[in-house]
């Protein structure tokens, strides 16, 4: 190596040392990773529930009849208070008309008040709503705006709609007989009057 190239070599070595030092300075030291941001808190539904003032969800301690075996153990949530309920126990002991709806379903908004009017009649079978594909806050807001106080379940996991074999298109109604038989009301699929609800309940075996 000539005298002219020795200073250049020294500068090259010095530059390499600086690069290594910089890499060491920024290399991770093994510290714990920064904590992930907290998930957004669940909405406080107390005010919405008070405003909606829904009827409590029915339940029974009796063993569900044989017809409700497929719904036994299927969990839903009572919209009135957020409690977990067993779908079979909610629908056991007497005929029940179950109406499945969603907040995005325009025909459902017309049908729900009719169902509430029917349920208030003497001799009517109980009506239980099942809100699917909807948030609890959205369901409460809709029921409040319609002034519908029917006992209502929500289906956050989708288990209830799978167990009921929900058809394409909403709304959908089911008549649960005292024997536990669950029948989809196919005619009419959409109730347009309280009289149609009475007729369907009678036709599908409902009794007060």
C-alpha positions in Angstrom: 0.0 0.0 0.0 1.4 3.4 -0.9 1.5 6.4 1.3 -1.2 8.0 -0.8 -3.7 5.2 -0.2 -3.1 4.8 3.5 -5.2 7.9 4.5 -8.1 6.7 2.3 -8.0 3.3 4.0 -8.0 4.9 7.4 -11.1 7.0 6.4 -12.8 3.9 5.1 -12.3 2.1 8.4 -13.5 5.1 10.3 -16.6 5.3 8.2 -17.3 1.6 8.7 -17.0 2.0 12.5 -19.5 4.9 12.4 -22.0 2.8 10.4 -21.7 -0.1 12.9 -22.1 2.2 15.8 -25.3 3.7 14.2 -26.7 0.2 13.6 -26.0 -0.7 17.3 -27.7 2.5 18.5 -31.0 1.7 16.6 -31.0 -2.1 17.1 -33.9 -3.3 19.3 -32.8 -3.9 22.9 -35.5 -6.5 23.6 -37.9 -4.2 25.3 -41.5 -5.3 25.6 -43.5 -4.1 22.6 -45.7 -1.1 23.1 -49.1 -2.2 24.4 -51.9 -2.4 21.9 -54.5 0.3 22.2 -57.5 -0.6 24.3 -60.6 -1.8 22.4 -63.3 0.8 22.3 -65.6 0.5 25.4 -68.9 -1.2 24.9 -71.7 1.3 24.5 -73.7 2.1 27.6 -77.2 1.0 26.8 -78.8 1.9 30.1 -80.4 5.1 28.8 -81.5 3.4 25.5 -83.1 0.5 27.4 -84.9 2.9 29.7 -86.2 4.8 26.8 -87.3 1.7 24.9 -89.0 0.3 28.1 -89.3 -3.2 26.6 -91.2 -6.0 28.2 -89.0 -8.6 30.0 -88.1 -11.7 28.0 -90.2 -14.7 29.1 -88.5 -17.8 30.4 -89.5 -21.2 31.9 -87.8 -23.6 34.3 -89.7 -26.5 32.8 -87.9 -28.9 30.5 -88.6 -27.8 26.9 -90.9 -30.1 24.9 -89.5 -32.5 22.4 -90.2 -30.1 19.5 -87.8 -27.5 20.9 -84.9 -29.9 21.3 -83.0 -28.3 18.4 -83.3 -24.9 20.2 -82.2 -26.1 23.6 -78.8 -24.6 24.5 -79.0 -22.0 21.8 -78.0 -18.7 23.5 -79.6 -15.4 22.7 -79.6 -12.1 24.6 -82.6 -10.3 26.1 -82.6 -6.8 24.6 -84.4 -5.4 27.7 -81.6 -6.1 30.1 -78.7 -7.8 28.2 -79.1 -11.1 30.0 -78.3 -14.4 28.3 -81.3 -16.6 27.7 -81.8 -20.1 26.4 -83.9 -19.9 23.3 -85.9 -23.1 24.0 -86.8 -22.0 27.6 -87.9 -18.6 26.3 -90.3 -20.2 23.9 -91.5 -23.2 26.0 -94.8 -23.8 27.9 -97.3 -22.1 25.6 -97.8 -21.1 21.9 -95.6 -18.2 20.9 -95.3 -16.1 17.7 -91.7 -15.3 17.0 -91.0 -12.5 14.6 -87.5 -12.2 13.1 -86.5 -8.8 12.0 -83.5 -6.5 11.4 -82.9 -2.7 11.6 -82.1 -2.5 7.9 -85.3 -4.3 6.9 -87.8 -1.7 5.6 -90.9 -4.0 5.7 -90.0 -5.0 9.2 -90.6 -1.4 10.3 -94.2 -1.6 9.0 -94.9 -5.0 10.5 -93.6 -4.5 14.0 -96.3 -2.0 15.1 -99.0 -4.4 13.7 -97.5 -7.2 15.8 -97.5 -5.0 18.9 -101.2 -4.2 18.3 -102.0 -7.9 17.9 -100.1 -8.8 21.1 -102.2 -6.3 23.1 -105.5 -8.0 22.1 -107.3 -10.2 24.5 -106.7 -13.9 23.7 -103.6 -13.2 21.5 -100.7 -15.6 21.8 -97.5 -13.9 23.1 -95.3 -12.3 20.5 -91.5 -12.4 20.9 -89.2 -10.4 18.6 -85.8 -11.7 17.5 -83.5 -8.9 16.1 -80.8 -10.4 13.8 -77.8 -8.8 12.0 -78.3 -5.7 14.1 -76.5 -4.0 17.0 -78.4 -3.8 20.3 -78.2 0.0 20.2 -79.7 0.1 16.7 -82.5 -2.3 17.7 -83.3 -0.3 20.8 -83.4 2.9 18.8 -85.7 1.4 16.2 -88.1 0.0 18.7 -88.2 3.3 20.6 -89.0 5.2 17.5 -91.8 2.8 16.7 -93.0 2.7 20.3 -93.0 -1.1 20.2 -92.5 -2.6 23.6 -92.5 -6.3 22.7 -90.1 -8.6 24.5 -87.2 -8.9 22.1 -84.1 -11.1 21.8 -80.9 -10.4 19.9 -78.7 -12.9 18.2 -75.1 -11.7 18.4 -73.5 -15.1 17.5 -76.0 -16.0 14.7 -76.8 -19.2 16.6 -80.6 -18.5 16.8 -81.0 -17.8 13.1 -79.1 -20.9 12.2 -81.1 -23.1 14.6 -84.3 -21.7 13.1 -83.0 -22.2 9.6 -83.9 -18.6 8.7 -85.1 -18.3 5.1 -83.8 -15.7 2.7 -85.5 -12.4 3.2 -86.9 -10.6 6.2 -89.2 -10.4 8.1 -89.9 -14.0 9.0 -92.3 -15.3 11.6 -92.6 -18.7 13.3 -95.5 -20.1 15.3 -94.2 -22.3 18.2 -96.9 -24.6 19.3 -97.6 -25.8 22.9 -96.0 -29.1 21.8 -92.8 -27.3 20.8 -93.3 -27.7 17.1 -91.8 -24.7 15.2 -93.5 -23.8 12.0 -92.4 -21.1 9.6 -95.3 -18.8 8.6 -95.1 -19.0 4.8 -98.4 -17.4 4.0 -98.3 -14.5 4.4 -94.5 -13.9 4.8 -95.3 -10.2 5.5 -98.2 -9.2 7.7 -100.1 -6.2 6.4 -102.8 -6.1 9.0 -103.7 -7.3 12.5 -106.4 -9.5 10.9 -103.7 -11.3 8.9 -101.8 -12.1 12.0 -104.9 -13.5 13.8 -105.6 -15.7 10.7 -102.0 -16.9 10.5 -101.9 -17.8 14.2 -105.1 -19.8 13.9 -104.0 -21.5 10.6 -100.6 -22.6 12.1 -102.1 -24.0 15.3 -101.7 -21.2 17.8 -104.0 -21.1 20.7 -104.4 -18.5 23.4 
